[in-house]
Amino acid sequence: MTHTARRLAILAALTSSLGALIAAPADGNAFTVPITYYKLPNGLKVSLSRDTTAPLVVIAVYYGIGFRIEPKDRTGFAHLFEHLMFEGSKNLPKGEFDKLIEGNGGVSNGSTRFDFTNYYEVVPSHVLETMLWGEADRMKNLTLTEENLKNQQGVVGNEVKVNVINRPYGGFPWLDMPQYANKNWFNAHNFYGELADIEAATLKDALDFSHTYYAPNNAALALVGDFDEAQAKKWIEKYFSAIPSSKLPARPDLAEPRQQSEQRFTKTDKLASKPALAFAYHMPERNTPDHYAMILLDQILLQGDDSLLHQELVKKRGYTDSVDGGINLLGNQFDYNGPMLWIANLIHDASVKPDQILAAADSVIDSVRDKPVTQEQLNRALVKFRANYYQDLTQFGGLGRANLMACFSLFDDNPSSINNIEKNLRSVTVDSIHKAAQEYLRRGNRTILVVEAGAPAKATPAATGGAR
Amino acid sequence: MKFWIHGLLIAGALIAQDSRETPPQIGTPKPFNVPSGETYQLKNGMRVTLAQYGSVPIVSVRAVLDFGNANESADQVWLADLLAEMMKEGTSTMSAQQVANEAARMGGQLSINARSDTSSASIDVLSEFTPDAVKLIADVLQHPKLPQSELERLRGNLLRQLSVQLATPQAQANQAFAAALYPDHPYGRLYPTEEQLKKYRIDDVQKFYGANVGAQRTHLYLVGRFDPAVKSTIASAFESWVAGPSVRRSPPQNIAKARSIIVDRPGAVQSTLRLGLPIPLNPPDADYIPLAVTDAILGGAFTSRITNNIREDKGYTYSPFSQVATRYRATNWQEAADVTTKYTADSVREILFEVNRLRKDPPDTKELKGVQNYLSGIFVLRNSSNQGIIQQMAFVDLQGLSKDYLKTYVQKVNAVSRSDVQRITETYLDPAKMTLVVVGDKSAIGDSLKPYLK
């Protein structure tokens, strides 16, 4: 769902991990991220976190519109609109925004998620003012034209083709599973979009959408990096304060009914050469004690070679080489604001049947429901989480930190709650994990997706042509 | 109401022609130095580099091993991968599960991967566990169990991965492109056959380990936050390791020869393209950095010419990009794109149009400066993480570059002239010598590609 896979590829190759001006108490307690938070009179939520490890700054603008609540007859529209945000604004005609970023040594991207659409730049710190001006310009003065819409319908159509239609296991399980597991349309539609819906989008749709959702009172700005706070505040005031706010529609009811019995679906993937299997459980509500317990259960069951599912399905049974998945496959355990799934998925040989795999998976899932995990398992889960989390807070110039700051501003009006994450995880006990496992890892809370391989088992491309 | 908004925005767009604001003045760049750290050698020939970086309590420990798929013979394809998998299966004193638990206890995950020129064993852990992480890597490298009992399971995994990967058009395209550029060389053999994979026995794996792993072929990097006293742990963990084999590399001949290969993928809605050629330039050569600048102008950046043409102007594709792919004494340039089937020939035509345009006329100063700034900025980003720093240092080591390569990189990027770019394109990017690979629906593409086939 990203604006360009190319840009993501660049970032992935960089694997930037900046050190932070994070206070590190010697007693092993939680780290504290410095956060300044305020709102402009027009409603824009601003959070700042300074970090001088490298001369870089992350500018992140998040809008409180994700694909979950896009118009019902326009699947994929939130994402199509994300593309239009790169197609030119009053002072930066098409192409000029990207040139301004790359031409000053930075990278940028956008992505559409369940509950927000984000735009960010990672740039040398001396370019901060320019990028604030550029982000404000497209918030205030986006230029929407038939020509650009048509062009991006072509680009987005190609994005869906390369990631889903022409790709084995395309959409498995990240795009498929929410559609099978959920019952409420907002959580259960094809959010990448049907090609027909993407083609049918009109300029009027884009104008309506822009006017409704792309306004400062539906947005959060987060800065992380090497900047002067007083100076940054002045620039933010200068460029963003005159943008008018909009009247936001009421948020629709996103609730999912409590699932009572297990669901099972089968699909055939014509391009896949091996069968695959995924299973998913509805998560507890975000930011509750059960949510934190599930975060550690995910570490215990699914993350890393020591995890119970890896040990059982990969090492002991040899059913697959890898069990993947987690909480929120389009983000992380924290950056969503509605119903969510915990998903595990794997690819296996046709000689092994889905029920064999499920029986083996259940042997370890049932083990954490039958009796509490050990304190040693819980400790290991917490250490694994912390090591990953610290890297996330500092990667790509601090993009992971900006992500949480912007999300917690949008969802909870409280980016400082980033500093409660470790504390909340440390208060999870073997008993609270046991209780959460009993409620949320119920069979009745589960959806199973079986993928049958529709391609010939052996792919030996026949090449033609020759040397001149 | 909505009509009114519509009119207002359109008016705004028209007015913009005249009353456009210019961006605020850009400030002055702050200096940035790549941490160089300290490098030394143990008596057995193993190299060690230590560099403090960042302030989160994380350290990256990575042993870069001087062997990879390039050390495989024609009947050993993916034997290096099988060895890497086997090395995770426990040591003489620890079971595989104990290794996994020990890594997790430190917050990390042991990762062992084979790549073409080098392989690696690495782990990122909380700083307090640095000595334990060094010991774990040392044990896994020196005393791997390589157990027969796990061979069939791991072979099954590789067979499954082979099948899954070769079902993707991108893997099919890469395979055909590599085979065309590097015939009779390991760089041209990306994938084994199933029959080949089924033949490897445990003693093949053990022999491959003996022939390729040892102190002389190892460079241990620690980058992040750690107690410098870890040096004594490194000494005691690695000192008694045998020197082992010396480094051996046999680069291919780099001969550009026009070819075209069409791989039929009936029903495909997109064609997967690779267009490019080997280039007789290596990182130590003066023209190598100018080649990187040229690539960024052509297709290596989002604002590059090819991306602008076939994506932002024509909408043929989503994620086109070009790259200078660099291995040991083997460099190639390639453009890659997945394009809507009916625009297959149009896309090839436009890519070639952009190459030819740059062969004739140099870029203007503004375009060149933008790309130089881009590469300078990306350089900072690339060198501002533990893993990124290790990657850069390992590149310098592998390619035998001078100590000041990273220090002078930005300066060299900015010294490239307009005429350099035109000369580089003209000299090295000759369409008449390029290999074209198309993976797509042959019947739908029909004769449209004929003008471009060799």
Chai-1 contact restraints between the chains, C-beta under 6 A:
chainA,res_idxA,chainB,res_idxB,connection_type,confidence,min_distance_angstrom,max_distance_angstrom,comment,restraint_id
A,T4,B,S319,contact,1.0,0.0,6.0,A-B,restraint_1
A,A5,B,S319,contact,1.0,0.0,6.0,A-B,restraint_2
A,R6,B,S319,contact,1.0,0.0,6.0,A-B,restraint_3
A,R6,B,F321,contact,1.0,0.0,6.0,A-B,restraint_4
A,R7,B,F302,contact,1.0,0.0,6.0,A-B,restraint_5
A,L14,B,L381,contact,1.0,0.0,6.0,A-B,restraint_6
A,L14,B,R382,contact,1.0,0.0,6.0,A-B,restraint_7
A,L14,B,G388,contact,1.0,0.0,6.0,A-B,restraint_8
A,T15,B,S385,contact,1.0,0.0,6.0,A-B,restraint_9
A,T15,B,Q387,contact,1.0,0.0,6.0,A-B,restraint_10
A,T15,B,G388,contact,1.0,0.0,6.0,A-B,restraint_11
A,S16,B,L381,contact,1.0,0.0,6.0,A-B,restraint_12
A,S16,B,S384,contact,1.0,0.0,6.0,A-B,restraint_13
A,S16,B,S385,contact,1.0,0.0,6.0,A-B,restraint_14
A,S16,B,G388,contact,1.0,0.0,6.0,A-B,restraint_15
A,S17,B,S385,contact,1.0,0.0,6.0,A-B,restraint_16
A,S17,B,N386,contact,1.0,0.0,6.0,A-B,restraint_17
A,L18,B,S384,contact,1.0,0.0,6.0,A-B,restraint_18
A,G19,B,G54,contact,1.0,0.0,6.0,A-B,restraint_19
A,G19,B,S55,contact,1.0,0.0,6.0,A-B,restraint_20
A,G19,B,V56,contact,1.0,0.0,6.0,A-B,restraint_21
A,A20,B,S55,contact,1.0,0.0,6.0,A-B,restraint_22
A,A20,B,V56,contact,1.0,0.0,6.0,A-B,restraint_23
A,T53,B,G54,contact,1.0,0.0,6.0,A-B,restraint_24
A,A54,B,S384,contact,1.0,0.0,6.0,A-B,restraint_25
A,P55,B,K30,contact,1.0,0.0,6.0,A-B,restraint_26
A,P55,B,F32,contact,1.0,0.0,6.0,A-B,restraint_27
A,K90,B,G12,contact,1.0,0.0,6.0,A-B,restraint_28
A,K90,B,A16,contact,1.0,0.0,6.0,A-B,restraint_29
A,N91,B,R20,contact,1.0,0.0,6.0,A-B,restraint_30
A,N91,B,E21,contact,1.0,0.0,6.0,A-B,restraint_31
A,D98,B,F302,contact,1.0,0.0,6.0,A-B,restraint_32
A,D98,B,T303,contact,1.0,0.0,6.0,A-B,restraint_33
A,K99,B,T303,contact,1.0,0.0,6.0,A-B,restraint_34
A,E102,B,A301,contact,1.0,0.0,6.0,A-B,restraint_35
A,E102,B,T303,contact,1.0,0.0,6.0,A-B,restraint_36
A,E102,B,Y374,contact,1.0,0.0,6.0,A-B,restraint_37
A,G103,B,G370,contact,1.0,0.0,6.0,A-B,restraint_38
A,G103,B,N373,contact,1.0,0.0,6.0,A-B,restraint_39
A,N104,B,N373,contact,1.0,0.0,6.0,A-B,restraint_40
A,G105,B,N373,contact,1.0,0.0,6.0,A-B,restraint_41
A,G105,B,Y374,contact,1.0,0.0,6.0,A-B,restraint_42
A,G105,B,S376,contact,1.0,0.0,6.0,A-B,restraint_43
A,G105,B,G377,contact,1.0,0.0,6.0,A-B,restraint_44
A,G106,B,G377,contact,1.0,0.0,6.0,A-B,restraint_45
A,P124,B,P29,contact,1.0,0.0,6.0,A-B,restraint_46
A,P124,B,G377,contact,1.0,0.0,6.0,A-B,restraint_47
A,H126,B,G27,contact,1.0,0.0,6.0,A-B,restraint_48
A,H126,B,T28,contact,1.0,0.0,6.0,A-B,restraint_49
A,H126,B,P29,contact,1.0,0.0,6.0,A-B,restraint_50
A,V127,B,I26,contact,1.0,0.0,6.0,A-B,restraint_51
A,E129,B,P24,contact,1.0,0.0,6.0,A-B,restraint_52
A,T130,B,P23,contact,1.0,0.0,6.0,A-B,restraint_53
A,T130,B,P24,contact,1.0,0.0,6.0,A-B,restraint_54
A,T130,B,I26,contact,1.0,0.0,6.0,A-B,restraint_55
A,W133,B,P23,contact,1.0,0.0,6.0,A-B,restraint_56
A,W133,B,P24,contact,1.0,0.0,6.0,A-B,restraint_57
A,T143,B,A13,contact,1.0,0.0,6.0,A-B,restraint_58
A,N151,B,G315,contact,1.0,0.0,6.0,A-B,restraint_59
A,G154,B,G315,contact,1.0,0.0,6.0,A-B,restraint_60
A,V155,B,R311,contact,1.0,0.0,6.0,A-B,restraint_61
A,V155,B,G315,contact,1.0,0.0,6.0,A-B,restraint_62
A,V155,B,Y318,contact,1.0,0.0,6.0,A-B,restraint_63
A,N158,B,T317,contact,1.0,0.0,6.0,A-B,restraint_64
A,N158,B,Y318,contact,1.0,0.0,6.0,A-B,restraint_65
A,N158,B,T340,contact,1.0,0.0,6.0,A-B,restraint_66
A,E159,B,Y318,contact,1.0,0.0,6.0,A-B,restraint_67
A,K161,B,V269,contact,1.0,0.0,6.0,A-B,restraint_68
A,K161,B,Q270,contact,1.0,0.0,6.0,A-B,restraint_69
A,V162,B,Y318,contact,1.0,0.0,6.0,A-B,restraint_70
A,V162,B,D338,contact,1.0,0.0,6.0,A-B,restraint_71
A,I165,B,V269,contact,1.0,0.0,6.0,A-B,restraint_72
A,N166,B,A268,contact,1.0,0.0,6.0,A-B,restraint_73
A,N166,B,V269,contact,1.0,0.0,6.0,A-B,restraint_74
A,N166,B,Q270,contact,1.0,0.0,6.0,A-B,restraint_75
A,P168,B,A167,contact,1.0,0.0,6.0,A-B,restraint_76
A,P168,B,T168,contact,1.0,0.0,6.0,A-B,restraint_77
A,L207,B,I5,contact,1.0,0.0,6.0,A-B,restraint_78
A,L207,B,H6,contact,1.0,0.0,6.0,A-B,restraint_79
A,H211,B,I5,contact,1.0,0.0,6.0,A-B,restraint_80
A,S273,B,S163,contact,1.0,0.0,6.0,A-B,restraint_81
A,S273,B,A167,contact,1.0,0.0,6.0,A-B,restraint_82
A,K274,B,R160,contact,1.0,0.0,6.0,A-B,restraint_83
A,K274,B,S163,contact,1.0,0.0,6.0,A-B,restraint_84
A,K274,B,V164,contact,1.0,0.0,6.0,A-B,restraint_85
A,G304,B,A104,contact,1.0,0.0,6.0,A-B,restraint_86
A,G304,B,Q109,contact,1.0,0.0,6.0,A-B,restraint_87
A,D305,B,A100,contact,1.0,0.0,6.0,A-B,restraint_88
A,D306,B,A100,contact,1.0,0.0,6.0,A-B,restraint_89
A,D306,B,N101,contact,1.0,0.0,6.0,A-B,restraint_90
A,D306,B,A104,contact,1.0,0.0,6.0,A-B,restraint_91
A,G318,B,R153,contact,1.0,0.0,6.0,A-B,restraint_92
A,D321,B,N157,contact,1.0,0.0,6.0,A-B,restraint_93
A,I347,B,V164,contact,1.0,0.0,6.0,A-B,restraint_94
A,R380,B,A104,contact,1.0,0.0,6.0,A-B,restraint_95
A,R380,B,R105,contact,1.0,0.0,6.0,A-B,restraint_96
A,V383,B,G107,contact,1.0,0.0,6.0,A-B,restraint_97
A,K384,B,A104,contact,1.0,0.0,6.0,A-B,restraint_98
A,K384,B,G107,contact,1.0,0.0,6.0,A-B,restraint_99
A,A387,B,G107,contact,1.0,0.0,6.0,A-B,restraint_100
A,A387,B,L126,contact,1.0,0.0,6.0,A-B,restraint_101
A,Y390,B,V56,contact,1.0,0.0,6.0,A-B,restraint_102
A,Y390,B,I58,contact,1.0,0.0,6.0,A-B,restraint_103
A,T394,B,V56,contact,1.0,0.0,6.0,A-B,restraint_104
A,A455,B,A167,contact,1.0,0.0,6.0,A-B,restraint_105
A,A459,B,L166,contact,1.0,0.0,6.0,A-B,restraint_106
A,A459,B,A167,contact,1.0,0.0,6.0,A-B,restraint_107
A,P461,B,Q172,contact,1.0,0.0,6.0,A-B,restraint_108
A,P461,B,V263,contact,1.0,0.0,6.0,A-B,restraint_109
A,A463,B,A176,contact,1.0,0.0,6.0,A-B,restraint_110
A,A463,B,I261,contact,1.0,0.0,6.0,A-B,restraint_111
A,A463,B,V263,contact,1.0,0.0,6.0,A-B,restraint_112
A,T464,B,I262,contact,1.0,0.0,6.0,A-B,restraint_113
A,G465,B,S260,contact,1.0,0.0,6.0,A-B,restraint_114
A,G465,B,I261,contact,1.0,0.0,6.0,A-B,restraint_115
A,G465,B,I262,contact,1.0,0.0,6.0,A-B,restraint_116
A,A467,B,R259,contact,1.0,0.0,6.0,A-B,restraint_117
A,R468,B,A258,contact,1.0,0.0,6.0,A-B,restraint_118
A,R468,B,K454,contact,1.0,0.0,6.0,A-B,restraint_119
